[in-house]
Amino acid sequence: MKMNQLGDSGIEVSELCLGSMTWGTQNTPKEGHAQIDRALEAGINFIDTAEMYPVNPIKAETVGLTEEIIGQWIGASGRRNDVVLATKHSGAGSHARDGAPITGDTIPQAIEGSLKRLQTDVIDLYQFHWPNRGSYMFRKNWTYDPSDQDRAATLAHMVDCMGALQREVERGTIRSFGLSNESAWGLTQWSAAAARSGGPPPVSVQNEYSLMCRLADTDVAETCVNERIGMLAFSPLAAGMLTGKYQGGAVPEGSRMSLNPEMGGRKTDRAFEAVEAYLQVAREHDLHPAQMALAWACTRSFMTSVIFGATDMDQLGTALGAADLALSDAVMEALDAAHRAHPMPY
């Protein structure tokens, strides 16, 4: 398993990261623990979670359950030092902490809650789940309008948070700071706020990125390279679409689509056409489409780690196989051609 530096943090993470958002809804604690054990055997050392998980569906009564499941594994195994642990502070509107936005005052409270649930005394990567001002992610890129933002208030918020984060670094509760669902402008301003205030600079950004969603290519990628911010790709299989399991109108039992019918909003005719183009590349080169999609994401110059999730051990085994897959020039050229023919298909 290839290892990459997480920004300038000095932390090394595996190029594949085990996502955990289904543990507690689609997966039992026992299944989550088995996934961790299998991932570590394969060389993965990076686990990503969030205070609001599990999702699919999101329920107030399950908030924090995924962190508890990970904490149970840590407590039972004693292997805390074998994993790099990343979690997230929810933004405004979540079920966590009555939907409070991210502020300097909420950070200590949120961190204490995560530490207790995770049964650890330090979080390796502490991330803000989404900006208070909103985000282009989750198909909002089609309609998001930043024209009503208050720049001064946003910058003041960043400085306030930097102070709280630095106090947590000094207290030893977090090792590094990252962002999620952020824009190029936001990343640049967070980096500048850290430089001005002496707070922890962002070392990562966790945004949606896949063959089907390449928003980062035109601006966030450049920011990542110049600000030493590593991309952590979520939904690298486009919510399962790139496996081909939804082609022809199929909705497999237990799939994300079956549990969340509203996800159908992203499945347009153009999306099915794009998926078919990528599936054709996989067929022509005798590749598993999921492994091809994960391996392709790992090749991106600004990528630090690619986050995947699994609801059973067969899916996990398939994903782990991507670590050993080297895509040929012919495959890369075919994928580029498919992208040009089907840009932003949903």
Backbone torsions as a table, in degrees:
resi	resn	phi	psi	omega
1	MET	NA	124.2	178.6
2	LYS	-69.5	142.1	177.7
3	MET	-113.8	143.2	-180.0
4	ASN	-128.8	150.2	175.2
5	GLN	-73.9	136.6	177.6
6	LEU	-88.3	90.2	-176.4
7	GLY	57.2	-136.6	176.8
8	ASP	-102.9	23.5	-174.3
9	SER	-76.4	-19.0	-172.7
10	GLY	81.7	1.4	179.3
11	ILE	-93.1	133.6	176.2
12	GLU	-102.2	132.0	179.4
13	VAL	-127.8	151.8	177.4
14	SER	-70.1	150.0	-176.8
15	GLU	-70.3	-14.9	169.1
16	LEU	-112.3	136.7	-177.8
17	CYS	-120.8	134.5	179.9
18	LEU	-83.0	114.8	175.2
19	GLY	-83.8	154.2	-169.0
20	SER	-129.6	10.1	-165.9
21	MET	-68.0	-13.3	179.0
22	THR	-92.7	-6.4	-176.4
23	TRP	-75.4	111.7	-177.6
24	GLY	119.3	-15.2	172.9
25	THR	-122.7	-73.0	179.9
26	GLN	-77.7	-20.8	180.0
27	ASN	-126.0	142.0	176.2
28	THR	-78.1	164.4	173.7
29	PRO	-55.5	-42.2	179.8
30	LYS	-59.7	-42.0	179.5
31	GLU	-67.5	-40.2	176.7
32	GLY	-60.9	-43.3	179.4
33	HIS	-64.1	-39.1	178.5
34	ALA	-65.3	-36.5	177.6
35	GLN	-64.2	-42.5	178.8
36	ILE	-60.6	-47.4	-178.7
37	ASP	-59.5	-44.9	-178.3
38	ARG	-67.2	-40.1	179.9
39	ALA	-64.3	-42.2	178.6
40	LEU	-64.2	-37.9	176.7
41	GLU	-58.6	-34.5	-177.5
42	ALA	-84.1	-2.1	177.1
43	GLY	103.4	-1.0	175.9
44	ILE	-73.2	136.3	176.5
45	ASN	-124.4	8.4	-168.0
46	PHE	-121.3	123.4	177.7
47	ILE	-124.5	131.4	-179.9
48	ASP	-113.8	135.3	177.6
49	THR	-145.3	-167.3	179.7
50	ALA	-162.5	152.9	-178.9
51	GLU	-63.7	-26.1	-177.2
52	MET	-87.4	-8.0	-178.0
53	TYR	-73.3	152.5	12.4
54	PRO	-85.8	164.2	174.0
55	VAL	-121.4	178.0	-178.2
56	ASN	62.3	68.0	-2.1
57	PRO	-92.9	169.8	175.3
58	ILE	-89.8	125.4	179.6
59	LYS	-135.5	142.5	179.4
60	ALA	-59.5	-36.7	-174.9
61	GLU	-74.5	-13.0	179.3
62	THR	-104.5	-0.2	179.7
63	VAL	-55.8	129.3	178.4
64	GLY	90.4	-8.8	-174.3
65	LEU	-66.3	-37.2	-179.7
66	THR	-64.7	-44.0	176.0
67	GLU	-59.0	-38.9	178.9
68	GLU	-63.3	-39.3	179.9
69	ILE	-64.3	-42.8	176.5
70	ILE	-64.3	-41.7	178.2
71	GLY	-61.5	-37.2	177.3
72	GLN	-63.4	-39.1	177.8
73	TRP	-65.4	-43.8	179.1
74	ILE	-60.9	-45.5	-178.6
75	GLY	-63.9	-39.4	-176.9
76	ALA	-79.1	-35.0	-174.0
77	SER	-89.7	-29.6	-174.9
78	GLY	70.0	21.0	-173.7
79	ARG	-106.1	34.0	-179.1
80	ARG	-55.7	-38.8	-176.3
81	ASN	-73.9	-6.5	178.8
82	ASP	-88.8	-5.7	-176.5
83	VAL	-128.2	145.1	167.6
84	VAL	-94.8	119.0	-170.6
85	LEU	-106.0	122.3	178.1
86	ALA	-117.4	133.9	173.0
87	THR	-138.4	178.5	-171.2
88	LYS	-137.8	145.3	172.9
89	HIS	-91.1	119.4	-178.4
90	SER	-64.4	148.4	174.2
91	GLY	-87.2	-171.8	-177.2
92	ALA	-61.1	139.9	172.7
93	GLY	95.4	-1.5	179.3
94	SER	-82.5	175.5	176.2
95	HIS	-78.3	-15.0	-179.1
96	ALA	-73.3	136.3	176.1
97	ARG	49.4	42.6	175.7
98	ASP	58.7	29.9	174.8
99	GLY	77.0	18.0	-177.8
100	ALA	-65.3	143.6	175.1
101	PRO	-73.2	169.9	177.7
102	ILE	-75.3	126.5	175.4
103	THR	-144.2	170.1	175.2
104	GLY	-59.7	-30.1	-179.4
105	ASP	-76.8	-31.3	-177.5
106	THR	-80.3	-21.7	-174.2
107	ILE	-60.7	-51.2	179.9
108	PRO	-59.9	-40.2	-179.3
109	GLN	-64.8	-45.2	-179.2
110	ALA	-65.3	-41.0	179.3
111	ILE	-64.1	-44.2	179.5
112	GLU	-60.2	-41.0	178.1
113	GLY	-62.4	-44.3	179.6
114	SER	-65.5	-42.8	179.4
115	LEU	-58.7	-43.1	-178.7
116	LYS	-65.2	-46.0	-178.6
117	ARG	-67.0	-37.1	-177.6
118	LEU	-81.0	-7.0	-178.6
119	GLN	53.8	48.6	177.7
120	THR	-140.6	166.3	177.6
121	ASP	-108.3	1.6	178.7
122	VAL	-151.7	141.4	175.1
123	ILE	-105.8	124.7	-175.5
124	ASP	-70.2	-41.0	178.7
125	LEU	-134.2	114.6	179.7
126	TYR	-106.5	120.5	-172.0
127	GLN	-117.1	149.2	169.1
128	PHE	-90.2	124.1	-168.7
129	HIS	-67.6	-42.1	173.3
130	TRP	-158.1	153.5	-175.8
131	PRO	-69.4	148.5	174.6
132	ASN	-58.8	-31.4	-174.8
133	ARG	-80.9	-5.7	-179.0
134	GLY	108.8	-177.9	-171.4
135	SER	-154.9	154.5	174.5
136	TYR	-84.6	-6.4	-173.3
137	MET	-75.0	171.8	177.5
138	PHE	57.3	48.0	176.4
139	ARG	68.8	4.2	178.1
140	LYS	-73.6	-8.5	177.7
141	ASN	-59.9	-22.5	-179.6
142	TRP	-75.0	-25.1	-172.3
143	THR	-130.0	-10.0	-173.1
144	TYR	-62.3	131.2	-177.9
145	ASP	-126.8	110.4	-177.6
146	PRO	-86.1	6.0	-169.8
147	SER	-66.2	-18.1	-178.8
148	ASP	-98.7	10.8	179.9
149	GLN	-71.4	148.2	176.8
150	ASP	-102.4	99.9	-174.1
151	ARG	-59.5	-44.9	-178.2
152	ALA	-61.6	-41.7	-179.9
153	ALA	-66.5	-39.2	179.1
154	THR	-63.1	-44.7	-179.4
155	LEU	-67.0	-37.8	177.0
156	ALA	-64.5	-39.5	176.6
157	HIS	-59.5	-42.2	-179.5
158	MET	-63.4	-43.2	178.9
159	VAL	-64.1	-41.8	178.1
160	ASP	-59.1	-45.6	-179.7
161	CYS	-67.8	-36.9	179.5
162	MET	-59.7	-41.1	178.4
163	GLY	-61.5	-44.2	-179.8
164	ALA	-66.7	-40.7	179.4
165	LEU	-64.4	-42.2	-179.9
166	GLN	-63.1	-36.7	177.4
167	ARG	-64.1	-35.1	178.0
168	GLU	-71.0	-37.3	174.8
169	VAL	-60.1	-46.2	-179.3
170	GLU	-66.3	-31.2	179.4
171	ARG	-77.1	-16.2	178.3
172	GLY	86.9	14.8	-177.6
173	THR	-89.2	-21.9	175.9
174	ILE	-134.2	147.8	179.2
175	ARG	-99.7	-31.7	-178.0
176	SER	-154.6	166.3	-173.3
177	PHE	-124.7	137.6	177.1
178	GLY	-139.5	170.3	-178.7
179	LEU	-122.7	169.2	178.3
180	SER	-150.0	147.0	-179.9
181	ASN	55.1	39.4	-177.9
182	GLU	-104.5	158.6	177.7
183	SER	-96.9	171.2	177.1
184	ALA	-61.7	-43.0	179.2
185	TRP	-62.7	-44.5	-179.7
186	GLY	-61.2	-43.5	179.0
187	LEU	-60.8	-43.3	-179.9
188	THR	-63.3	-42.3	-178.3
189	GLN	-70.4	-36.7	175.9
190	TRP	-64.3	-40.8	178.5
191	SER	-63.2	-42.1	179.4
192	ALA	-66.1	-39.4	179.2
193	ALA	-62.9	-39.0	178.1
194	ALA	-65.1	-41.7	-180.0
195	ALA	-64.6	-37.5	-178.4
196	ARG	-73.0	-39.7	-170.2
197	SER	-97.5	-15.3	-175.5
198	GLY	82.9	10.8	177.9
199	GLY	-78.7	176.2	-177.8
200	PRO	-71.5	123.9	179.4
201	PRO	-70.2	148.4	176.4
202	PRO	-65.5	129.6	-179.9
203	VAL	-105.2	-7.4	-178.1
204	SER	-154.3	159.1	170.1
205	VAL	-137.6	127.7	-179.9
206	GLN	-103.4	101.2	-179.8
207	ASN	-123.6	158.9	173.9
208	GLU	-64.5	132.8	178.3
209	TYR	-156.8	128.9	179.2
210	SER	-165.1	177.2	173.6
211	LEU	-56.7	-26.6	-177.7
212	MET	-93.7	-13.2	-176.9
213	CYS	-140.3	97.7	-174.9
214	ARG	-119.1	39.0	178.5
215	LEU	-56.0	-35.3	-174.5
216	ALA	-67.0	-20.9	-173.6
217	ASP	-59.5	-32.1	-170.0
218	THR	-94.4	-11.4	179.9
219	ASP	-153.5	-48.8	-178.8
220	VAL	-61.9	-36.1	179.5
221	ALA	-58.8	-45.4	179.8
222	GLU	-63.7	-40.4	177.4
223	THR	-62.7	-44.2	179.2
224	CYS	-57.7	-45.3	-177.5
225	VAL	-64.9	-46.8	-174.0
226	ASN	-77.9	-27.1	-179.1
227	GLU	-100.9	5.7	179.1
228	ARG	59.0	46.1	179.3
229	ILE	-112.4	122.8	-178.7
230	GLY	-84.9	135.9	175.5
231	MET	-80.6	132.5	170.0
232	LEU	-114.1	107.8	-174.2
233	ALA	-81.7	126.0	169.1
234	PHE	-106.5	158.3	-176.0
235	SER	54.8	47.9	-179.3
236	PRO	-68.2	-13.3	175.7
237	LEU	-104.1	17.4	178.6
238	ALA	52.6	54.4	179.9
239	ALA	56.0	33.0	177.2
240	GLY	92.2	-8.7	-176.8
241	MET	-62.5	-36.5	-175.7
242	LEU	-73.7	-6.3	171.7
243	THR	-77.9	-18.8	-177.7
244	GLY	90.0	-0.3	-172.4
245	LYS	-71.3	-15.0	179.3
246	TYR	-100.6	1.3	-179.3
247	GLN	-65.2	148.8	179.1
248	GLY	70.4	20.5	178.7
249	GLY	80.5	9.7	-178.8
250	ALA	-71.0	142.7	173.4
251	VAL	-134.1	87.9	-176.7
252	PRO	-58.9	142.3	178.1
253	GLU	-61.6	133.3	-179.8
254	GLY	85.1	-3.3	179.1
255	SER	-75.8	166.1	179.1
256	ARG	-59.6	-36.6	-179.2
257	MET	-67.6	-37.3	-179.8
258	SER	-68.4	-32.4	-179.5
259	LEU	-84.0	-25.1	-177.6
260	ASN	-134.0	80.5	-177.6
261	PRO	-57.4	-24.9	-179.6
262	GLU	-64.5	-18.1	176.6
263	MET	-63.3	-17.6	179.1
264	GLY	-59.6	-16.8	178.8
265	GLY	-62.2	-23.0	-179.9
266	ARG	-90.4	-7.7	-175.7
267	LYS	-96.1	81.8	177.0
268	THR	-91.3	169.4	175.3
269	ASP	-58.0	-38.6	178.8
270	ARG	-62.4	-36.5	179.2
271	ALA	-65.3	-44.5	178.5
272	PHE	-61.6	-39.2	179.4
273	GLU	-64.4	-41.5	179.4
274	ALA	-65.5	-45.6	178.7
275	VAL	-57.3	-43.4	-179.4
276	GLU	-61.0	-37.6	178.5
277	ALA	-63.0	-41.3	178.9
278	TYR	-71.6	-37.7	176.7
279	LEU	-62.4	-36.5	179.0
280	GLN	-64.4	-39.1	176.0
281	VAL	-60.4	-45.2	179.8
282	ALA	-61.6	-43.2	-179.8
283	ARG	-63.3	-44.0	-176.6
284	GLU	-65.2	-26.4	-177.5
285	HIS	-111.2	13.1	176.3
286	ASP	55.0	50.2	-179.8
287	LEU	-117.5	150.1	170.2
288	HIS	-75.2	127.4	-174.5
289	PRO	-59.7	-36.4	179.5
290	ALA	-67.9	-43.0	178.1
291	GLN	-64.7	-39.2	178.1
292	MET	-61.1	-45.1	-178.2
293	ALA	-65.3	-41.5	179.3
294	LEU	-68.3	-44.4	-179.5
295	ALA	-63.7	-37.8	177.9
296	TRP	-62.6	-45.5	-179.8
297	ALA	-59.6	-36.5	-179.8
298	CYS	-66.3	-22.1	-177.8
299	THR	-78.9	-12.5	-173.3
300	ARG	-67.2	137.5	-171.1
301	SER	-64.4	-23.7	-177.0
302	PHE	-101.3	6.2	-174.9
303	MET	-87.6	132.2	173.6
304	THR	-101.5	-45.0	179.4
305	SER	-154.7	147.9	-178.3
306	VAL	-112.6	120.3	-174.2
307	ILE	-91.7	126.7	176.4
308	PHE	-129.4	157.2	175.4
309	GLY	-126.3	160.6	179.0
310	ALA	-143.1	146.0	176.3
311	THR	-106.3	-4.7	172.2
312	ASP	-151.6	168.5	-173.5
313	MET	-70.5	-26.5	176.0
314	ASP	-66.0	-44.5	176.7
315	GLN	-61.1	-41.4	179.5
316	LEU	-62.2	-45.2	179.6
317	GLY	-61.5	-40.0	177.6
318	THR	-61.8	-46.9	-179.1
319	ALA	-62.2	-41.8	-179.2
320	LEU	-62.1	-27.7	178.5
321	GLY	-64.6	-18.9	179.7
322	ALA	-66.8	-23.8	-177.4
323	ALA	-64.0	-27.3	-177.6
324	ASP	-101.1	7.4	-174.7
325	LEU	-96.8	119.8	174.2
326	ALA	-105.2	119.4	-177.9
327	LEU	-82.7	134.2	-179.3
328	SER	-73.3	165.0	175.9
329	ASP	-59.5	-37.5	-179.8
330	ALA	-63.2	-40.9	178.0
331	VAL	-65.7	-45.2	-179.2
332	MET	-61.4	-40.7	178.5
333	GLU	-66.0	-39.7	178.9
334	ALA	-66.1	-38.7	177.9
335	LEU	-67.1	-38.6	176.1
336	ASP	-62.3	-41.6	179.8
337	ALA	-64.6	-40.5	178.1
338	ALA	-64.3	-39.3	178.8
339	HIS	-63.6	-42.9	179.7
340	ARG	-64.6	-32.6	179.6
341	ALA	-78.6	-23.6	-175.1
342	HIS	-136.3	62.2	-179.0
343	PRO	-73.9	139.8	177.5
344	MET	39.6	67.2	-171.8
345	PRO	-80.0	-1.9	176.4
346	TYR	-151.3	NA	NA
